[in-house]
């Protein structure tokens, strides 16, 4: 961008195209949609704006040949780089072909201008971009102001108007959801050995644009600009636009000094305007400052109004108060994700006042226990926040105490809390267990991998009486002692509340505390299977017995009598029940199915055992040795059926817990 040290006449030319007659219509904003790829493509295809994207392969070639950035006007006709720019055909394909679009990365480069005449005379920034290897060079399309936009001095009306249109749409390349930002903050001082380096630039000895020309000059002839990145108004605006994307990972910092640089949080327009007013940010001249302030406010409000999910990463402590002020303007924000950042007490306290979203996901934060307590103040009594993830944040017992105070508040509406992979230990678990006795809203709590031993795990036994929570204690270090206490607490509730227990615990290792109830449910399930088999088998057996005896000659078997015919008639209800089941399922009639269920349960519980006994007696008392398979199998279902009935009777009569479970099962069956 233009430099604060440029003289007034040159500055005016940079922005207004001085010396060029322009009698056309006033330049105005043409495109506003910052989420639709078609809008970005239309901007790049618009001949009035005439922005050109530079191929990554071109930058790679320049770096390989020890060159530096080439001005747009000269690059257009450069014989060595005829394919430097992305073509209209490629842009049109990017607009219409989603598969092709996913391969391409459009990158806006935010960087400092090291001199007034050239942004990167020593090639340091070019080397950073070419050497980053963050995306395939063939599919990396760069917006680099010096190469993509007509530069000073602009010699035609078209060049001047193109520059003006570009200034109005500059933010597209830093905040559009389909662009990325590569930020270069490094600014190394020019050393003595660099002063004789030759650079091709537009240069004017007198400062008058008309007297200037494209010339090869020594670096010593150029005007150095040592203003740091964060003091430059345009750089800060580009950085702020980049922070307003829904995913902060689309902003990448390139640096020779540090492999990982902190990012910025979205900044409310009032804060940005205050920084400009206090001259914390420097612009070429006041007109630029006013234009950028207006543009930053408009872009921020547009992005904030449409943003539902905001993902931020690599935030330093100083950015959280700024983030908190901005979040209050995100009226439709649903999910906030912050990862790999550092939070202090001041930042946590500020963030606690801006928790208006439904979900908050914090991952891999460096946040002390007292800061967690400050942040938990925002959970307390919060009727909007429903889900919080607080993982890999080293939350300790002090932090857990603050979270427990928030959970104990009756106005807290939090439904899900994930505290896995922290260091709560037993003390932190006890704080949470005590608070949950008073909480009837929280539905899920994950305490996996928190170094919780027997005392901590056993503290949750009291929740069986009143809570409907699903608790995960996977990968902790408690053993059989805690499990025994939990099982005792569950059994007591089962015995006193008729088998109704809503509090559920899951963990890895050791016997499950629910295994005793499984016996009753497994038995009932097997009885149901035998019941179905009994209905089908006895029907087949009765008909086979009737017709088989009818076919045998009188010397070998007595004639068919009333007993066999009675057995056939006994199977008629079974036939009707089995056939009607799929018909009722197809009709989806709740009333008919309820009646069918009651008949099935009552008929199976009384009639089927009687039929089984009848079958067994018939086989034993038969005077004829009938060597057919259904006679030999006749006794097996009977014996299995009776054994299941005896087992179930023993469990219900002599074990209070299982008796409660059976009552619960009967009630659930009746609800059908």
QUIKA-V168607 format. One record per backbone hydrogen bond with DSSP energy under -1.0 kcal/mol. CO is the residue of the C=O (numbers start at 1). NH is the residue of the N-H. E is the energy in kcal/mol with one decimal. If there is no record, write none. Layout:
CO | NH | E
CO | NH | E
This chain:
3 | 6 | -1.6
7 | 11 | -2.5
8 | 12 | -2.4
9 | 13 | -1.8
10 | 14 | -2.3
11 | 15 | -1.6
12 | 16 | -2.9
13 | 17 | -1.7
17 | 20 | -1.7
34 | 177 | -2.1
36 | 40 | -1.2
37 | 41 | -2.4
38 | 42 | -2.7
39 | 43 | -1.9
40 | 44 | -1.9
41 | 45 | -1.8
46 | 50 | -2.6
53 | 86 | -2.4
54 | 142 | -3.3
55 | 59 | -1.6
56 | 60 | -2.2
57 | 61 | -2.0
58 | 62 | -2.5
59 | 63 | -2.4
60 | 64 | -2.3
61 | 65 | -1.8
62 | 67 | -3.1
63 | 66 | -1.3
71 | 75 | -2.6
72 | 76 | -1.8
75 | 78 | -1.0
81 | 84 | -1.2
84 | 55 | -2.9
87 | 91 | -1.9
88 | 92 | -2.5
89 | 93 | -2.0
90 | 94 | -2.3
91 | 95 | -1.9
92 | 96 | -1.7
93 | 97 | -2.8
97 | 101 | -2.4
98 | 102 | -1.8
100 | 103 | -1.0
105 | 141 | -2.5
106 | 180 | -2.7
107 | 143 | -3.6
108 | 182 | -1.9
110 | 184 | -2.9
114 | 225 | -2.9
118 | 115 | -1.3
119 | 114 | -2.0
120 | 123 | -1.1
123 | 127 | -2.0
124 | 128 | -1.8
125 | 129 | -2.3
126 | 130 | -2.8
127 | 131 | -2.1
137 | 140 | -1.2
139 | 105 | -2.8
140 | 56 | -1.9
141 | 107 | -3.1
142 | 54 | -2.9
143 | 109 | -2.2
144 | 147 | -1.3
144 | 148 | -3.4
145 | 149 | -1.8
146 | 72 | -1.8
148 | 52 | -1.6
156 | 160 | -2.1
157 | 161 | -2.9
158 | 162 | -2.7
159 | 163 | -2.0
160 | 164 | -1.9
161 | 165 | -2.7
162 | 166 | -2.3
163 | 167 | -2.2
164 | 168 | -1.3
165 | 169 | -1.0
169 | 172 | -1.5
170 | 173 | -1.3
171 | 174 | -1.8
171 | 175 | -1.7
172 | 176 | -1.5
176 | 179 | -1.7
180 | 108 | -3.3
181 | 252 | -3.3
182 | 110 | -2.3
183 | 254 | -2.9
191 | 194 | -1.2
192 | 195 | -1.0
194 | 197 | -1.9
195 | 220 | -2.1
197 | 219 | -2.0
199 | 217 | -3.3
201 | 215 | -3.4
203 | 213 | -2.0
208 | 211 | -1.5
209 | 212 | -1.6
213 | 203 | -2.9
215 | 201 | -2.8
217 | 199 | -3.2
218 | 221 | -1.8
219 | 222 | -1.2
223 | 116 | -2.6
228 | 231 | -1.4
229 | 232 | -1.5
231 | 282 | -3.2
232 | 236 | -2.5
233 | 237 | -2.4
234 | 238 | -2.6
235 | 239 | -2.4
236 | 240 | -2.6
237 | 241 | -2.7
238 | 242 | -2.1
239 | 243 | -1.6
241 | 244 | -1.0
242 | 245 | -1.3
246 | 311 | -3.3
247 | 250 | -1.5
248 | 251 | -2.0
250 | 181 | -2.7
252 | 183 | -3.2
268 | 272 | -2.0
269 | 273 | -2.7
270 | 274 | -1.8
271 | 275 | -2.0
272 | 276 | -1.9
273 | 277 | -2.5
274 | 278 | -2.2
275 | 280 | -2.6
276 | 279 | -1.6
282 | 233 | -3.3
285 | 289 | -1.5
286 | 290 | -2.5
287 | 291 | -2.2
288 | 292 | -2.7
289 | 293 | -2.4
290 | 294 | -2.1
291 | 295 | -2.3
292 | 296 | -3.0
293 | 297 | -2.0
294 | 298 | -2.2
295 | 299 | -2.7
296 | 300 | -2.4
297 | 301 | -2.3
298 | 302 | -2.1
299 | 303 | -2.6
300 | 304 | -3.1
301 | 305 | -2.0
302 | 306 | -1.2
303 | 307 | -1.2
308 | 334 | -2.9
308 | 335 | -2.5
310 | 337 | -3.0
311 | 248 | -2.5
312 | 339 | -1.8
314 | 263 | -3.2
315 | 342 | -2.3
316 | 319 | -1.5
317 | 320 | -1.1
319 | 323 | -2.7
320 | 324 | -2.5
321 | 325 | -1.7
322 | 326 | -1.6
323 | 327 | -2.6
326 | 329 | -2.1
327 | 330 | -1.6
329 | 331 | -1.4
334 | 358 | -1.1
334 | 359 | -2.4
335 | 310 | -2.6
336 | 361 | -3.0
337 | 312 | -3.3
338 | 363 | -2.3
339 | 314 | -1.5
341 | 366 | -2.3
344 | 348 | -2.7
345 | 349 | -2.5
346 | 350 | -2.0
347 | 351 | -2.5
348 | 352 | -1.9
350 | 353 | -1.1
351 | 354 | -1.9
354 | 356 | -1.7
358 | 386 | -2.5
358 | 387 | -2.0
359 | 336 | -2.1
360 | 389 | -2.8
361 | 338 | -2.7
362 | 391 | -1.9
363 | 340 | -1.6
366 | 343 | -2.0
368 | 372 | -1.9
369 | 373 | -1.9
370 | 374 | -1.6
371 | 375 | -2.5
372 | 376 | -2.5
375 | 378 | -1.8
376 | 379 | -1.0
376 | 380 | -1.5
379 | 382 | -2.0
382 | 413 | -1.8
386 | 415 | -2.6
386 | 416 | -1.9
387 | 360 | -2.5
388 | 418 | -2.5
389 | 362 | -3.6
391 | 364 | -2.2
395 | 423 | -2.0
396 | 400 | -2.5
397 | 401 | -2.0
398 | 402 | -1.4
399 | 403 | -2.1
400 | 404 | -2.5
401 | 405 | -1.9
402 | 406 | -1.5
403 | 407 | -2.2
404 | 408 | -2.1
409 | 412 | -1.4
415 | 443 | -2.8
415 | 444 | -1.9
416 | 388 | -2.4
417 | 446 | -2.2
418 | 390 | -3.5
420 | 392 | -1.1
424 | 428 | -1.8
425 | 429 | -1.9
426 | 430 | -2.3
427 | 431 | -1.8
428 | 432 | -1.8
429 | 433 | -2.6
430 | 434 | -2.4
431 | 435 | -1.6
432 | 436 | -2.2
435 | 438 | -1.2
443 | 470 | -2.2
444 | 417 | -2.3
445 | 472 | -2.4
446 | 419 | -2.7
448 | 421 | -2.5
450 | 425 | -2.4
452 | 477 | -1.4
453 | 457 | -2.4
454 | 458 | -2.8
457 | 460 | -1.5
458 | 461 | -1.9
460 | 463 | -1.5
461 | 464 | -1.3
463 | 467 | -2.4
469 | 504 | -2.7
470 | 445 | -2.4
471 | 506 | -2.4
472 | 447 | -2.8
474 | 449 | -2.3
479 | 483 | -1.8
480 | 484 | -2.6
481 | 485 | -1.7
482 | 486 | -2.4
483 | 487 | -2.6
484 | 488 | -2.3
485 | 489 | -2.3
486 | 490 | -2.1
487 | 491 | -2.7
488 | 492 | -2.3
489 | 493 | -1.5
490 | 494 | -2.5
491 | 495 | -2.3
492 | 496 | -1.6
493 | 497 | -2.3
494 | 499 | -1.9
504 | 471 | -3.3
506 | 473 | -3.4
512 | 515 | -1.3
517 | 521 | -1.8
518 | 522 | -2.9
519 | 523 | -2.3
520 | 524 | -2.8
521 | 525 | -2.3
522 | 526 | -2.4
523 | 527 | -2.6
524 | 528 | -2.1
525 | 529 | -2.0
526 | 530 | -2.8
527 | 531 | -2.4
528 | 532 | -2.2
529 | 533 | -2.7
530 | 534 | -3.0
531 | 535 | -2.3
532 | 536 | -2.0
533 | 537 | -3.6
534 | 538 | -2.5
535 | 539 | -1.1
536 | 540 | -2.1
537 | 541 | -3.2
538 | 542 | -2.5
539 | 543 | -2.0
540 | 544 | -2.6
541 | 545 | -2.7
542 | 546 | -2.2
543 | 547 | -2.6
544 | 548 | -2.7
545 | 549 | -1.9
546 | 550 | -1.5
547 | 551 | -1.4
548 | 552 | -1.2
553 | 556 | -1.3
553 | 557 | -1.7
561 | 565 | -1.7
562 | 566 | -3.0
563 | 567 | -2.0
564 | 568 | -1.8
565 | 569 | -2.1
566 | 570 | -1.9
568 | 571 | -1.0
569 | 572 | -1.3
571 | 575 | -2.4
572 | 576 | -2.3
573 | 577 | -2.7
574 | 578 | -2.4
575 | 579 | -2.2
576 | 580 | -2.2
577 | 581 | -1.2
580 | 584 | -2.7
581 | 585 | -2.1
582 | 586 | -1.8
583 | 587 | -2.0
584 | 588 | -2.0
589 | 593 | -2.2
590 | 594 | -2.0
591 | 595 | -2.1
592 | 596 | -2.5
593 | 597 | -2.3
594 | 598 | -1.9
595 | 599 | -2.1
596 | 600 | -2.6
597 | 601 | -2.6
598 | 602 | -2.5
599 | 603 | -2.9
600 | 604 | -2.5
601 | 605 | -2.3
602 | 606 | -1.5
603 | 607 | -1.8
603 | 608 | -1.4
606 | 610 | -1.3
607 | 611 | -2.5
608 | 612 | -2.6
609 | 613 | -2.4
610 | 614 | -2.4
611 | 615 | -2.4
612 | 616 | -2.3
613 | 617 | -2.7
614 | 618 | -2.5
615 | 619 | -2.1
616 | 620 | -2.4
617 | 621 | -2.6
624 | 626 | -1.2
626 | 628 | -1.8
628 | 631 | -1.1
628 | 632 | -1.3
629 | 633 | -1.9
635 | 639 | -2.4
636 | 640 | -2.4
637 | 641 | -2.6
638 | 642 | -2.6
639 | 643 | -2.3
640 | 644 | -2.1
641 | 645 | -2.2
642 | 646 | -2.3
643 | 647 | -2.3
644 | 648 | -2.6
645 | 649 | -2.4
646 | 650 | -2.4
647 | 651 | -2.4
648 | 652 | -2.4
649 | 653 | -2.3
650 | 654 | -2.2
651 | 655 | -1.4
655 | 659 | -2.3
656 | 660 | -2.1
657 | 661 | -2.1
658 | 662 | -2.5
659 | 663 | -2.1
660 | 664 | -2.1
661 | 665 | -2.3
662 | 666 | -2.6
663 | 667 | -2.3
664 | 668 | -2.2
665 | 669 | -2.3
666 | 670 | -2.2
667 | 671 | -1.3
